[in-house]
Amino acid sequence: MIGFGKRVSREARAVVTGAGSGIGRSFAIELAARGGSVVCSDIDEERARETVALVDAAGGTATAVVCDVRESDDVVALRDRAVEWFSAPPTLLINNAGIGAGGHTVGNFGLDEWDRILQINLWGVIHGCHHFLPLMKDAGAGGVINVASAAGFAAGPRMAAYNVSKAGVMSLSETLAAELAGTGVRISVLCPTFVKTNIFTGEDIEAGAADAAARLARVVGMSPGRVARMTLDAHDRGRLCVVPQLDARAIWLSKRLTPATHARLGGLVSRLAPFTSED
Protein backbone atom coordinates (compact mmCIF):
# COMPACT_ATOMS: atom_id res chain seq x y z
CA MET A 1 0.00 0.00 0.00
CA ILE A 2 1.33 3.44 -0.88
CA GLY A 3 3.19 5.09 1.96
CA PHE A 4 2.98 2.07 4.25
CA GLY A 5 5.36 -0.78 4.89
CA LYS A 6 9.04 -0.66 5.68
CA ARG A 7 10.03 2.15 3.31
CA VAL A 8 7.78 4.84 4.73
CA SER A 9 9.42 7.61 2.70
CA ARG A 10 8.65 5.97 -0.65
CA GLU A 11 5.49 7.27 -2.35
CA ALA A 12 4.52 8.92 0.90
CA ARG A 13 1.52 11.10 1.47
CA ALA A 14 3.57 13.57 3.49
CA VAL A 15 2.89 16.73 5.48
CA VAL A 16 5.93 18.92 6.20
CA THR A 17 5.73 21.92 8.52
CA GLY A 18 8.22 24.74 8.09
CA ALA A 19 8.52 23.64 4.47
CA GLY A 20 9.26 27.13 3.18
CA SER A 21 13.03 26.91 3.61
CA GLY A 22 15.98 24.95 4.98
CA ILE A 23 15.58 21.37 6.13
CA GLY A 24 11.81 21.45 5.65
CA ARG A 25 12.14 22.45 2.00
CA SER A 26 14.78 19.76 1.48
CA PHE A 27 12.50 17.13 3.04
CA ALA A 28 9.73 18.11 0.62
CA ILE A 29 12.00 17.95 -2.44
CA GLU A 30 13.53 14.63 -1.39
CA LEU A 31 10.10 13.11 -0.76
CA ALA A 32 9.05 14.20 -4.23
CA ALA A 33 12.12 12.49 -5.68
CA ARG A 34 10.95 9.32 -3.90
CA GLY A 35 7.58 9.49 -5.60
CA GLY A 36 5.71 11.22 -2.82
CA SER A 37 2.99 13.84 -2.65
CA VAL A 38 3.63 16.64 -0.19
CA VAL A 39 1.57 19.19 1.72
CA CYS A 40 4.04 22.04 2.18
CA SER A 41 3.04 23.95 5.29
CA ASP A 42 4.62 27.21 6.39
CA ILE A 43 3.62 30.41 8.14
CA ASP A 44 4.88 32.26 5.03
CA GLU A 45 2.62 31.45 2.07
CA GLU A 46 5.04 32.78 -0.55
CA ARG A 47 7.86 30.55 0.67
CA ALA A 48 5.54 27.55 0.83
CA ARG A 49 4.52 28.15 -2.80
CA GLU A 50 8.18 28.40 -3.80
CA THR A 51 8.73 24.95 -2.29
CA VAL A 52 5.70 23.61 -4.15
CA ALA A 53 7.26 24.79 -7.42
CA LEU A 54 10.51 23.00 -6.54
CA VAL A 55 8.62 19.82 -5.67
CA ASP A 56 6.81 19.97 -9.01
CA ALA A 57 10.16 20.39 -10.76
CA ALA A 58 11.45 17.30 -8.92
CA GLY A 59 8.61 15.24 -10.38
CA GLY A 60 6.34 15.21 -7.36
CA THR A 61 3.02 16.81 -6.55
CA ALA A 62 2.49 19.32 -3.79
CA THR A 63 0.20 21.95 -2.38
CA ALA A 64 0.87 24.89 -0.08
CA VAL A 65 -0.98 25.44 3.19
CA VAL A 66 -0.45 28.36 5.55
CA CYS A 67 -0.18 27.19 9.15
CA ASP A 68 1.03 28.71 12.40
CA VAL A 69 2.01 25.63 14.41
CA ARG A 70 1.59 27.57 17.66
CA GLU A 71 -2.16 27.50 17.05
CA SER A 72 -3.89 24.18 17.64
CA ASP A 73 -6.78 25.17 15.36
CA ASP A 74 -4.34 25.89 12.54
CA VAL A 75 -2.86 22.42 12.86
CA VAL A 76 -6.34 20.86 12.86
CA ALA A 77 -7.07 22.77 9.65
CA LEU A 78 -3.76 21.56 8.19
CA ARG A 79 -4.64 17.95 9.03
CA ASP A 80 -8.11 18.26 7.50
CA ARG A 81 -6.77 19.94 4.36
CA ALA A 82 -4.19 17.18 3.97
CA VAL A 83 -6.81 14.43 4.26
CA GLU A 84 -8.96 16.25 1.72
CA TRP A 85 -6.09 16.79 -0.73
CA PHE A 86 -4.75 13.23 -0.46
CA SER A 87 -8.27 11.74 -0.35
CA ALA A 88 -6.75 9.55 2.37
CA PRO A 89 -4.92 9.94 5.68
CA PRO A 90 -1.30 11.17 5.52
CA THR A 91 1.30 8.44 5.85
CA LEU A 92 4.17 10.68 7.00
CA LEU A 93 4.29 13.82 9.16
CA ILE A 94 7.48 15.83 9.50
CA ASN A 95 7.28 18.31 12.38
CA ASN A 96 10.04 20.61 11.21
CA ALA A 97 8.85 24.17 11.91
CA GLY A 98 11.17 25.90 14.36
CA ILE A 99 13.25 28.99 15.10
CA GLY A 100 16.67 29.56 16.63
CA ALA A 101 17.60 31.35 19.84
CA GLY A 102 20.95 31.93 21.49
CA GLY A 103 23.52 34.27 22.95
CA HIS A 104 21.58 35.01 26.14
CA THR A 105 21.96 33.70 29.67
CA VAL A 106 19.03 32.66 31.85
CA GLY A 107 17.66 35.81 33.47
CA ASN A 108 18.75 37.97 30.53
CA PHE A 109 16.32 36.48 28.03
CA GLY A 110 12.77 37.79 28.33
CA LEU A 111 9.94 35.51 29.40
CA ASP A 112 7.98 36.55 26.32
CA GLU A 113 10.88 35.28 24.21
CA TRP A 114 10.96 32.04 26.20
CA ASP A 115 7.27 31.59 25.53
CA ARG A 116 7.69 32.24 21.79
CA ILE A 117 10.49 29.70 21.45
CA LEU A 118 8.59 27.02 23.37
CA GLN A 119 5.35 27.72 21.53
CA ILE A 120 6.94 27.21 18.11
CA ASN A 121 9.66 24.64 18.74
CA LEU A 122 7.90 22.45 21.30
CA TRP A 123 4.18 23.14 21.20
CA GLY A 124 4.25 23.10 17.40
CA VAL A 125 5.51 19.50 17.55
CA ILE A 126 3.02 18.59 20.28
CA HIS A 127 0.15 19.97 18.20
CA GLY A 128 1.29 18.00 15.15
CA CYS A 129 1.59 14.73 17.04
CA HIS A 130 -1.67 15.25 18.92
CA HIS A 131 -3.77 15.91 15.83
CA PHE A 132 -2.14 13.60 13.25
CA LEU A 133 -1.23 10.48 15.20
CA PRO A 134 -4.81 9.25 15.76
CA LEU A 135 -5.26 9.02 11.98
CA MET A 136 -2.13 6.90 11.64
CA LYS A 137 -3.02 4.70 14.60
CA ASP A 138 -6.46 4.07 13.12
CA ALA A 139 -4.82 3.17 9.80
CA GLY A 140 -2.32 0.89 11.55
CA ALA A 141 0.68 2.38 9.77
CA GLY A 142 2.57 5.61 9.16
CA GLY A 143 5.48 7.62 10.42
CA VAL A 144 6.40 10.84 12.21
CA ILE A 145 9.75 12.60 12.08
CA ASN A 146 10.24 15.29 14.73
CA VAL A 147 13.06 17.73 14.10
CA ALA A 148 14.99 18.45 17.30
CA SER A 149 18.69 19.33 17.55
CA ALA A 150 21.92 18.17 19.13
CA ALA A 151 21.28 21.16 21.41
CA GLY A 152 18.61 19.02 23.05
CA PHE A 153 21.28 16.82 24.63
CA ALA A 154 24.37 19.06 24.43
CA ALA A 155 22.77 21.70 26.68
CA GLY A 156 25.30 24.36 25.72
CA PRO A 157 25.37 27.66 27.65
CA ARG A 158 23.60 30.80 26.42
CA MET A 159 21.02 28.68 24.60
CA ALA A 160 18.65 27.71 27.40
CA ALA A 161 15.30 28.35 25.70
CA TYR A 162 16.38 26.60 22.51
CA ASN A 163 17.96 23.71 24.43
CA VAL A 164 14.84 23.20 26.53
CA SER A 165 12.55 23.27 23.50
CA LYS A 166 14.60 20.68 21.64
CA ALA A 167 15.09 18.48 24.70
CA GLY A 168 11.31 18.46 25.01
CA VAL A 169 10.97 17.31 21.40
CA MET A 170 13.43 14.50 22.08
CA SER A 171 11.58 13.40 25.21
CA LEU A 172 8.23 13.51 23.44
CA SER A 173 9.60 11.42 20.58
CA GLU A 174 11.07 8.80 22.91
CA THR A 175 7.78 8.60 24.80
CA LEU A 176 5.83 8.17 21.57
CA ALA A 177 8.18 5.43 20.39
CA ALA A 178 7.26 3.46 23.50
CA GLU A 179 3.55 4.24 23.31
CA LEU A 180 3.33 3.33 19.63
CA ALA A 181 5.34 0.12 19.74
CA GLY A 182 3.42 -2.56 17.89
CA THR A 183 0.94 -0.16 16.28
CA GLY A 184 2.66 0.07 12.89
CA VAL A 185 3.42 3.77 13.44
CA ARG A 186 7.09 4.64 13.74
CA ILE A 187 8.77 7.69 15.28
CA SER A 188 12.13 9.27 14.53
CA VAL A 189 13.74 12.36 16.04
CA LEU A 190 16.39 14.27 14.11
CA CYS A 191 19.26 15.77 16.14
CA PRO A 192 21.72 17.64 13.89
CA THR A 193 24.39 20.17 14.81
CA PHE A 194 25.24 22.77 12.15
CA VAL A 195 23.19 22.71 8.96
CA LYS A 196 23.54 25.25 6.18
CA THR A 197 20.18 26.99 6.62
CA ASN A 198 18.91 30.45 7.55
CA ILE A 199 18.02 29.52 11.15
CA PHE A 200 20.89 31.66 12.46
CA THR A 201 19.18 34.86 11.29
CA GLY A 202 16.34 34.67 13.82
CA GLU A 203 15.42 37.69 15.91
CA ASP A 204 15.98 35.74 19.14
CA ILE A 205 19.67 35.12 18.41
CA GLU A 206 22.14 37.68 19.72
CA ALA A 207 24.14 39.18 16.83
CA GLY A 208 27.55 37.90 17.92
CA ALA A 209 26.23 34.38 18.49
CA ALA A 210 24.42 34.44 15.14
CA ASP A 211 27.56 35.48 13.27
CA ALA A 212 29.69 32.82 14.97
CA ALA A 213 27.13 30.08 14.33
CA ALA A 214 26.70 31.10 10.71
CA ARG A 215 30.48 31.01 10.17
CA LEU A 216 30.71 27.54 11.69
CA ALA A 217 27.80 26.33 9.59
CA ARG A 218 29.48 27.53 6.41
CA VAL A 219 32.70 25.71 7.30
CA VAL A 220 31.55 22.47 8.94
CA GLY A 221 27.80 22.42 8.36
CA MET A 222 26.02 19.68 6.44
CA SER A 223 23.73 20.58 3.56
CA PRO A 224 20.00 20.37 4.34
CA GLY A 225 19.53 18.07 1.37
CA ARG A 226 21.95 15.52 2.78
CA VAL A 227 20.35 15.77 6.23
CA ALA A 228 16.93 15.12 4.69
CA ARG A 229 18.14 12.09 2.73
CA MET A 230 19.94 10.56 5.71
CA THR A 231 16.97 11.12 7.98
CA LEU A 232 14.43 9.58 5.61
CA ASP A 233 16.70 6.58 5.09
CA ALA A 234 17.11 6.17 8.85
CA HIS A 235 13.36 6.49 9.36
CA ASP A 236 12.79 3.78 6.75
CA ARG A 237 15.11 1.53 8.77
CA GLY A 238 13.12 2.18 11.92
CA ARG A 239 15.75 4.25 13.72
CA LEU A 240 14.48 6.36 16.62
CA CYS A 241 17.33 8.87 17.14
CA VAL A 242 18.90 10.21 13.96
CA VAL A 243 22.24 11.89 14.67
CA PRO A 244 23.70 12.54 11.21
CA GLN A 245 26.97 14.28 12.02
CA LEU A 246 30.16 13.05 13.66
CA ASP A 247 30.43 16.08 15.95
CA ALA A 248 26.91 15.47 17.26
CA ARG A 249 27.77 11.82 17.97
CA ALA A 250 30.93 12.90 19.81
CA ILE A 251 28.91 15.34 21.93
CA TRP A 252 26.36 12.60 22.65
CA LEU A 253 29.13 10.27 23.84
CA SER A 254 30.89 12.97 25.89
CA LYS A 255 27.68 13.95 27.64
CA ARG A 256 26.94 10.39 28.67
CA LEU A 257 30.42 9.29 29.69
CA THR A 258 31.56 12.46 31.52
CA PRO A 259 28.56 14.72 32.13
CA ALA A 260 30.24 16.99 34.71
CA THR A 261 33.34 17.53 32.55
CA HIS A 262 31.12 18.15 29.54
CA ALA A 263 29.29 20.94 31.38
CA ARG A 264 32.51 22.55 32.68
CA LEU A 265 34.12 22.54 29.24
CA GLY A 266 31.00 24.04 27.71
CA GLY A 267 31.09 26.86 30.22
CA LEU A 268 34.79 27.49 29.65
CA VAL A 269 34.37 27.69 25.88
CA SER A 270 31.43 30.04 26.30
CA ARG A 271 33.41 32.41 28.53
CA LEU A 272 36.38 32.45 26.15
CA ALA A 273 34.40 32.86 22.92
CA PRO A 274 33.30 36.41 22.01
CA PHE A 275 29.77 35.32 21.01
CA THR A 276 27.92 37.94 23.02
CA SER A 277 28.36 41.17 24.88
CA GLU A 278 26.21 40.10 27.82
CA ASP A 279 27.78 40.05 31.27
C-alpha positions as CSV (number, residue, x, y, z in Angstrom):
1,M,0.0,0.0,0.0
2,I,1.3,3.4,-0.9
3,G,3.2,5.1,2.0
4,F,3.0,2.1,4.2
5,G,5.4,-0.8,4.9
6,K,9.0,-0.7,5.7
7,R,10.0,2.2,3.3
8,V,7.8,4.8,4.7
9,S,9.4,7.6,2.7
10,R,8.6,6.0,-0.6
11,E,5.5,7.3,-2.4
12,A,4.5,8.9,0.9
13,R,1.5,11.1,1.5
14,A,3.6,13.6,3.5
15,V,2.9,16.7,5.5
16,V,5.9,18.9,6.2
17,T,5.7,21.9,8.5
18,G,8.2,24.7,8.1
19,A,8.5,23.6,4.5
20,G,9.3,27.1,3.2
21,S,13.0,26.9,3.6
22,G,16.0,25.0,5.0
23,I,15.6,21.4,6.1
24,G,11.8,21.5,5.7
25,R,12.1,22.4,2.0
26,S,14.8,19.8,1.5
27,F,12.5,17.1,3.0
28,A,9.7,18.1,0.6
29,I,12.0,18.0,-2.4
30,E,13.5,14.6,-1.4
31,L,10.1,13.1,-0.8
32,A,9.1,14.2,-4.2
33,A,12.1,12.5,-5.7
34,R,11.0,9.3,-3.9
35,G,7.6,9.5,-5.6
36,G,5.7,11.2,-2.8
37,S,3.0,13.8,-2.7
38,V,3.6,16.6,-0.2
39,V,1.6,19.2,1.7
40,C,4.0,22.0,2.2
41,S,3.0,24.0,5.3
42,D,4.6,27.2,6.4
43,I,3.6,30.4,8.1
44,D,4.9,32.3,5.0
45,E,2.6,31.5,2.1
46,E,5.0,32.8,-0.5
47,R,7.9,30.5,0.7
48,A,5.5,27.5,0.8
49,R,4.5,28.2,-2.8
50,E,8.2,28.4,-3.8
51,T,8.7,25.0,-2.3
52,V,5.7,23.6,-4.2
53,A,7.3,24.8,-7.4
54,L,10.5,23.0,-6.5
55,V,8.6,19.8,-5.7
56,D,6.8,20.0,-9.0
57,A,10.2,20.4,-10.8
58,A,11.4,17.3,-8.9
59,G,8.6,15.2,-10.4
60,G,6.3,15.2,-7.4
61,T,3.0,16.8,-6.6
62,A,2.5,19.3,-3.8
63,T,0.2,22.0,-2.4
64,A,0.9,24.9,-0.1
65,V,-1.0,25.4,3.2
66,V,-0.5,28.4,5.6
67,C,-0.2,27.2,9.1
68,D,1.0,28.7,12.4
69,V,2.0,25.6,14.4
70,R,1.6,27.6,17.7
71,E,-2.2,27.5,17.1
72,S,-3.9,24.2,17.6
73,D,-6.8,25.2,15.4
74,D,-4.3,25.9,12.5
75,V,-2.9,22.4,12.9
76,V,-6.3,20.9,12.9
77,A,-7.1,22.8,9.6
78,L,-3.8,21.6,8.2
79,R,-4.6,18.0,9.0
80,D,-8.1,18.3,7.5
81,R,-6.8,19.9,4.4
82,A,-4.2,17.2,4.0
83,V,-6.8,14.4,4.3
84,E,-9.0,16.2,1.7
85,W,-6.1,16.8,-0.7
86,F,-4.8,13.2,-0.5
87,S,-8.3,11.7,-0.3
88,A,-6.7,9.5,2.4
89,P,-4.9,9.9,5.7
90,P,-1.3,11.2,5.5
91,T,1.3,8.4,5.8
92,L,4.2,10.7,7.0
93,L,4.3,13.8,9.2
94,I,7.5,15.8,9.5
95,N,7.3,18.3,12.4
96,N,10.0,20.6,11.2
97,A,8.8,24.2,11.9
98,G,11.2,25.9,14.4
99,I,13.2,29.0,15.1
100,G,16.7,29.6,16.6
101,A,17.6,31.3,19.8
102,G,20.9,31.9,21.5
103,G,23.5,34.3,22.9
104,H,21.6,35.0,26.1
105,T,22.0,33.7,29.7
106,V,19.0,32.7,31.9
107,G,17.7,35.8,33.5
108,N,18.8,38.0,30.5
109,F,16.3,36.5,28.0
110,G,12.8,37.8,28.3
111,L,9.9,35.5,29.4
112,D,8.0,36.6,26.3
113,E,10.9,35.3,24.2
114,W,11.0,32.0,26.2
115,D,7.3,31.6,25.5
116,R,7.7,32.2,21.8
117,I,10.5,29.7,21.5
118,L,8.6,27.0,23.4
119,Q,5.4,27.7,21.5
120,I,6.9,27.2,18.1
121,N,9.7,24.6,18.7
122,L,7.9,22.5,21.3
123,W,4.2,23.1,21.2
124,G,4.3,23.1,17.4
125,V,5.5,19.5,17.5
126,I,3.0,18.6,20.3
127,H,0.2,20.0,18.2
128,G,1.3,18.0,15.2
129,C,1.6,14.7,17.0
130,H,-1.7,15.3,18.9
131,H,-3.8,15.9,15.8
132,F,-2.1,13.6,13.2
133,L,-1.2,10.5,15.2
134,P,-4.8,9.3,15.8
135,L,-5.3,9.0,12.0
136,M,-2.1,6.9,11.6
137,K,-3.0,4.7,14.6
138,D,-6.5,4.1,13.1
139,A,-4.8,3.2,9.8
140,G,-2.3,0.9,11.6
141,A,0.7,2.4,9.8
142,G,2.6,5.6,9.2
143,G,5.5,7.6,10.4
144,V,6.4,10.8,12.2
145,I,9.7,12.6,12.1
146,N,10.2,15.3,14.7
147,V,13.1,17.7,14.1
148,A,15.0,18.4,17.3
149,S,18.7,19.3,17.5
150,A,21.9,18.2,19.1
151,A,21.3,21.2,21.4
152,G,18.6,19.0,23.0
153,F,21.3,16.8,24.6
154,A,24.4,19.1,24.4
155,A,22.8,21.7,26.7
156,G,25.3,24.4,25.7
157,P,25.4,27.7,27.6
158,R,23.6,30.8,26.4
159,M,21.0,28.7,24.6
160,A,18.7,27.7,27.4
161,A,15.3,28.3,25.7
162,Y,16.4,26.6,22.5
163,N,18.0,23.7,24.4
164,V,14.8,23.2,26.5
165,S,12.5,23.3,23.5
166,K,14.6,20.7,21.6
167,A,15.1,18.5,24.7
168,G,11.3,18.5,25.0
169,V,11.0,17.3,21.4
170,M,13.4,14.5,22.1
171,S,11.6,13.4,25.2
172,L,8.2,13.5,23.4
173,S,9.6,11.4,20.6
174,E,11.1,8.8,22.9
175,T,7.8,8.6,24.8
176,L,5.8,8.2,21.6
177,A,8.2,5.4,20.4
178,A,7.3,3.5,23.5
179,E,3.6,4.2,23.3
180,L,3.3,3.3,19.6
181,A,5.3,0.1,19.7
182,G,3.4,-2.6,17.9
183,T,0.9,-0.2,16.3
184,G,2.7,0.1,12.9
185,V,3.4,3.8,13.4
186,R,7.1,4.6,13.7
187,I,8.8,7.7,15.3
188,S,12.1,9.3,14.5
189,V,13.7,12.4,16.0
190,L,16.4,14.3,14.1
191,C,19.3,15.8,16.1
192,P,21.7,17.6,13.9
193,T,24.4,20.2,14.8
194,F,25.2,22.8,12.2
195,V,23.2,22.7,9.0
196,K,23.5,25.3,6.2
197,T,20.2,27.0,6.6
198,N,18.9,30.4,7.6
199,I,18.0,29.5,11.1
200,F,20.9,31.7,12.5
201,T,19.2,34.9,11.3
202,G,16.3,34.7,13.8
203,E,15.4,37.7,15.9
204,D,16.0,35.7,19.1
205,I,19.7,35.1,18.4
206,E,22.1,37.7,19.7
207,A,24.1,39.2,16.8
208,G,27.6,37.9,17.9
209,A,26.2,34.4,18.5
210,A,24.4,34.4,15.1
211,D,27.6,35.5,13.3
212,A,29.7,32.8,15.0
213,A,27.1,30.1,14.3
214,A,26.7,31.1,10.7
215,R,30.5,31.0,10.2
216,L,30.7,27.5,11.7
217,A,27.8,26.3,9.6
218,R,29.5,27.5,6.4
219,V,32.7,25.7,7.3
220,V,31.6,22.5,8.9
221,G,27.8,22.4,8.4
222,M,26.0,19.7,6.4
223,S,23.7,20.6,3.6
224,P,20.0,20.4,4.3
225,G,19.5,18.1,1.4
226,R,22.0,15.5,2.8
227,V,20.3,15.8,6.2
228,A,16.9,15.1,4.7
229,R,18.1,12.1,2.7
230,M,19.9,10.6,5.7
231,T,17.0,11.1,8.0
232,L,14.4,9.6,5.6
233,D,16.7,6.6,5.1
234,A,17.1,6.2,8.9
235,H,13.4,6.5,9.4
236,D,12.8,3.8,6.8
237,R,15.1,1.5,8.8
238,G,13.1,2.2,11.9
239,R,15.8,4.3,13.7
240,L,14.5,6.4,16.6
241,C,17.3,8.9,17.1
242,V,18.9,10.2,14.0
243,V,22.2,11.9,14.7
244,P,23.7,12.5,11.2
245,Q,27.0,14.3,12.0
246,L,30.2,13.0,13.7
247,D,30.4,16.1,16.0
248,A,26.9,15.5,17.3
249,R,27.8,11.8,18.0
250,A,30.9,12.9,19.8
251,I,28.9,15.3,21.9
252,W,26.4,12.6,22.7
253,L,29.1,10.3,23.8
254,S,30.9,13.0,25.9
255,K,27.7,14.0,27.6
256,R,26.9,10.4,28.7
257,L,30.4,9.3,29.7
258,T,31.6,12.5,31.5
259,P,28.6,14.7,32.1
260,A,30.2,17.0,34.7
261,T,33.3,17.5,32.6
262,H,31.1,18.2,29.5
263,A,29.3,20.9,31.4
264,R,32.5,22.6,32.7
265,L,34.1,22.5,29.2
266,G,31.0,24.0,27.7
267,G,31.1,26.9,30.2
268,L,34.8,27.5,29.6
269,V,34.4,27.7,25.9
270,S,31.4,30.0,26.3
271,R,33.4,32.4,28.5
272,L,36.4,32.5,26.2
273,A,34.4,32.9,22.9
274,P,33.3,36.4,22.0
275,F,29.8,35.3,21.0
276,T,27.9,37.9,23.0
277,S,28.4,41.2,24.9
278,E,26.2,40.1,27.8
279,D,27.8,40.1,31.3
